[in-house]
Amino acid sequence: MRNLRLQVRTDFRNAKLPSLFLSLVLLLTMSISSAPESNAASLQQTAISQASWFSSVTVNFSGDNVSIASDGIPNWMAEKYAKPNAGIVVPTSASDVTLDFATHLVSKQNLNYSITLSPTKASAPTTTTLGPIGILVNGAVLYNPFEGDGKTVAVGNNVYLTDTNGVKWGFLDTCNGHPGMGGMYHYHGMPPCVTSVIDKVGGPSHILGIAFDGFLIYGDRDISGKIISSTQLDSCNGITSPTPEFPAGVYHYVLTEEKSNRSTINCFTGTSTISKSGSQQQGGMAPMPGMGGPQQQGGMAPMPGMGGPQQQGGMAPMPGMGGPSQTPQQPQAQPVVVAPTISAAPTATPTPTFTTLYKAVKVTQLVCQKGKVKKSVTTNTCPTGYKRLSSKSITKYVATNLTVQP
């Protein structure tokens, strides 16, 4: 009898083993399959939290998403733009445009985008439409390469007008951006006025922003500081390669200064998580002020830090923005690195207030050598004892504080 009971217990335990084994295998499989995704989201969050988000941008994390809020005002704009005349969708000649101040054409937006931290490649790319397709670290949005007709490449078809002072102003500014429908400033290519602040000269590109499908956006320099050509990118302007934040490599989009439809993102490799509903997210927005559509009630107020009386018949020029060089401007503060959770608590504005200008200055960079030691200097002559090897002209952005009356 005792042997019989022992045999029954043994049979019972043996009967449970297959079921228990299958459960363990299932749990292990689920753990392995979810681990890469969880780890990827964690790495993405760390990288995004350490990016050089400007102080006007609020970044928060919740679950598998990052929320980015901004007023859409970039760190620099031109003083004036060649604004399309009423009824003109895409200007093709000087007769299609009229000069107007940026403060009349650009208005604050209420941007708040929730984007996945775990982007994955879709089975097929999705063509990007008109309107915002991503947001950059300075809080301004990114568009695809095309203008309102869906076929004219913005960076390759600029139109200019010269003012009474002999200064030439474009439909698109030197940072590859301009005002758009509904007063939304946006970029159609890599903005040097942003990359010059977050990247070192000759160094690699760092995180420039994030596309609405969750994949990160970079400038056109690889991990070694070499220019990335569009021939190295896929059809959506993406590439898998090392970056400062992902030395082992990561798929990301690359913006270029090429005067073609490869200047920005042509299509989403992943799936956009941004809904087309909501005024700040629509592809077809309200007409640009001055383009024949309704003006905002009372007109647009001056940009923060740009207060002051208007001249009769027009807006007073923005401080530090006069002249052909179109000096880049950084309102309020330089970019800051944000923590994973960011407080949106308001800060008091001093009186008078200060704004930082980044003035573009052309200088000569020399490569000098003494024995086996080489150094680069931005002076007219090499240091004593050094021999001049080569020289080239470069652009430096010199930061200066400007007092602005409130």
Buried (B, 14 or more C-beta within 10 A) or exposed (E): EEEEEEEEEEEEEEEEEEEEEEEEEEEEEEEEEEEEEEEBBEBBBEBBBBBBBBBBBBBBBEEBBBBBBBBBBBBBBBBBBBBBBEEBEBBEEEEBBBBBBBBBBBBBBEBBBBBBBBBBBBEEBBEBBBBBBBBBBBBBBBBBBBBBEEEBBBBBBBBEBEEEEEBEBBBBBBBBBBBBBBBBBBBBBBBBBBBBBBBEEEEBBBBBBBBBBBBBBBBBBBBEEEEBEBEEBBEBBBBEBBBBBBEEEBBBBBBBBBBEBBBBBBBBBBBBBBEEEEEBBBBEBBBBBBBEEEEEEEEBEBBBBBEBEEEEEEBBBBBBBBEEBBBBBBBBBBBEEBEEEBEEEEEEEEEEBEBBBBBBEEEEBBBBBEEEEEEBBEEEEBEEEBEEEEBEEBEBBEEEEEEBEE
